[in-house]
Structures are given as structure tokens and as C-alpha cells.
Amino acid sequence: MRDLLLGLQEFYLLCIRATVGICRRPFYLRETIDQMDYAGAGSLFIVALVSLFIGMALSLQVAAELSTLGLKMYTGRVVGMAIIRELGPVATALVFAGRVGSGMTSELGSMVLGHQVDVLRVFGLDPVKRLVVPRLLSALVMLPVLTIVGDLIAIMGGYYIVVAVSHQSGSFYWSQIKDMLDFKNVFSGTVKPFIFGYIIACISCFMGLKTTGGARGLRRATTTAVVLSMVMIIVTDFLLTRILFYLLGMRV
Amino acid sequence: MIVFEDVHFGFNSKKVIDGISFEAAFYEKIAVLGGSGEGKTTLLKLILGLLRPDRGRILIDGRDITTLKESELVEVRKNFSIVFQEGALFDSMTVKDNVAFCLREFTSLSEEEIQQRVRELLRRVGIEEAEDLMPEELSGGMQRRVAIARSLAACEPKMILYDEPTTGLDPLTADTICGLINELSSGDPPNRRGLIIVTHKVTDATKVAERFMYLRNGRIAFDGDLQALRATQDEELKRFINEIL
């Protein structure tokens, strides 16, 4: 229990130091751009692929269910709402946690085990500022960007099913999607990835910097980081949805 | 001056350092000997303030570093440089960028001046041809030479700490590294750069050090010069240093 509380205290301290570090000099621009490239451009293909199939599968399910109620023409509305508000941010964040979060943990963990982090400290550099802040920034910027791209591709996947499989009107599908792009939905869909990015980067970097125990310890740290990130994404998604419903005046 | 006063340190419930006390001047050439897991690397990390002792005081130039904040330790660490086992090079950077790292971080030198200084340092450690290689393309000996060059680029340390610098190297390469270590700490005391080398390779230790400490069960079981080391009556230590007797 004592270890858990100490760990939590260290985690919150790291979160605070990293958040404050974003606004304080020195700024490691090159490192940040490298991380953004790895997190953003490097994840684009996998996010696109996952989003495409989620969009198509969702569209199939929704069209099939609505057709039994005679409401098949509203497939676009349901698909759009589900992707923009929920599935898009959550699915992209889960992919991001698996690909980028695990990379952050294993990279920082191997730097700890290889004494590279100690070398930074001996040189008088703050590992949080030098290593965590660029990764946090890259997650804060790139996860929302990837989510928007993923949403777009998922919606296009839904469009393909609606037109080619369900034989509905494509223009009606797009008009419903356009209706769904109001402030409430767009705001809700872009705030979530921002917060998910923060959670993934903080958990992954913390686990990486706390790595001990050689290769086995690195495996444990990476697995824990990914699992914790995924659980936190799902839990936070529910809490955020409740909060956003309240803030945006949406009723159940 | 480095002063350890009854320092204790452990990981979780395992005691690693169990009441160590000693004094060492910055110009001294010290070898810390001992078997695996006897706390040799921990000792170096305690000197640098990378680890905090559970009990006792560590004074560097009269300042108790056990109570200092991380930001205050920066000044203390300027006295030292460290070469870790395997080099601890930044594996995302080339050799050149590793050596230039501190120059870019802490100096206002132009890129041209930095490149010149990097070439000088690499020439000094004898691997100027490797400047564009990545760390994983280097042999163990080359990695350690790059680490030494990087540690010199950082500042002009009063003392260099070496963590197992010759472990895993063939005898010829180990000999080259020892030669380099001696060259960097050449001169007469007190006007020379000191060193603390942590190793279990006794022959290599005798090539570079003048004072020897032997760690056993977290305590200093021996502290003396080479002559006293060879004359020890401690049976376990005698077996440990068998190769130089």
C-alpha cells in the first residue's frame, strides 16, 4: 500500500513537472519534431487501416439493425455520431497507446537500464525536460490530429458500405454526416484525444523512467504501461462523456 | 575532496552499502575492487548524487550532497565526469553528435567550432574515423573511447569516474583503454585530474590506480596502496588479487 501511494505521488509529480516543463526554457524543438514524426507520421498507416475497418464494420451493423426498423436511411447519422464522439477518439487512442506508448516506455526504459538517463543527470540536464516533455508534446498534438484523420477515414469506410453494400444514397449519407458536425460533437471528439494523449504520454514515460531489472523489467514496464493506458482511456472516456454531456447541455 | 561518513544504502530490503567511511582528494587515482553485486557502481552513483544514501553524509568540497536538491547538485557534478560500463552512449545519435552533445547544450560555440572540437577529442581517443557511425556499429572498446571523449567534452572535470571500463574487452583493447585513462590523469599530484575506477579486473586496476579499496559485504575491507595490497593477509582478498601476486 505504501509503495502504491509513493508510486502515485511520484507519478503526479512527474505529470506536474512535465506540464510545467512545456512552458519553460530550454525548448527541445528538434527532439519534439522527431517525436511528432514518430508518433504522427509513423502511426498514420495503422490508424488509417484500423479506422477504415471500424467504419465499415460499424456501418454494416448499424445498417442491418436499422433496416429491421425501416430506418436504414439514418445509417449515416448513427455512424457519424458514434465515430466522431466515441469510437474514433477511443480506437485511435488505443492504437496510439499500443504503438507509441509502448515505444515511449521501452525507449526510456532501455535508456535507464543503459545509464543514458544517469549520464543526462551527470551533465546537469533534467531528464523530464529533455525526454518527457517532447514526448508529451508530441502526444498532445499528434493524437488529436490522428483522431481527425481516423474519423475521416472511418466515415469514408461507412460511406462505402452504405453505398456499395446497403445501396443507399451517398449524398444523403454525407448530408447526415454534415449534420453531425456541430460544435458539440466536434468539441467532444477533439477534447477527448487531447486528454487521452496526456494520459498515454505520462503513464508511458513514468513507467519507462521507473524501469528496473534488466530485460524482464523492461518487458514488465512496457506491458504495464500499455495495459494501464488502455484501462485509463476507457475509464476516462466514460467520465469525460458524462462531464461533456453536462457541460454541453446534452440530455440522455 | 570527497568524504564519506558512515554511509548506508540499500535497494528495498537488500543492504548494498553498509557503513562506508573514507576520504579522497580529487587528484587521487583510486581503484575500487570487489566482486559482482558488492556495491561498486552504487558507490560511484552516491558520489555523483544519483542515489541518496539511507543514512550517513557525503561531503564534496565540504558540501553535504545528501541534502541538496537535484538543481543544486548540478554544480557539484561539474567536478566529475563518468564513463559507464558499455559507454552509455545515446543510441539515437552518431558518434559525432554524442561527443558534441554537451558542447551544443552548454556552450555558445558555433557549429564549426563544435565540429573542430569534436574532431580533436575523437583524435585524442584515437577513433576520428568513426565520427559518422552509430553506437551500435562500434565495438565495445570504441564505445568506451567515445564515452571518454564525450565526458571530456562536457567540461574539464577534476575527477573522472570509470565504471568497469575494461570489462568484456580483449587484453589489447583493455590495455589501450588503460593507456588512455592514464593519459587523461597524467601529471603529478595535486595538479592532475584524479580518477576512481570501479573494476574486478585487478591487473587493469594496477595499471591506472595508486590507491586500492576492496569492498566486501557493503564495507571497505581494504584501503591502501599497491604494496600494502600485495602484502595483505586477508585470505579472500589474496584469492581475489591472485593474478598480481
Interface residues (C-beta under 8 A of the other chain):
Chain A: G114 H115 Q116 D118 V119 R121 V122 F123 G124 L125 D126
Chain B: K45 L48 L50 E70 V74 R77 K78 F80 S81 I82 F84 Q85 E86 A88 L89 F90 D91 F101 C102 E105 F106 A154 D163
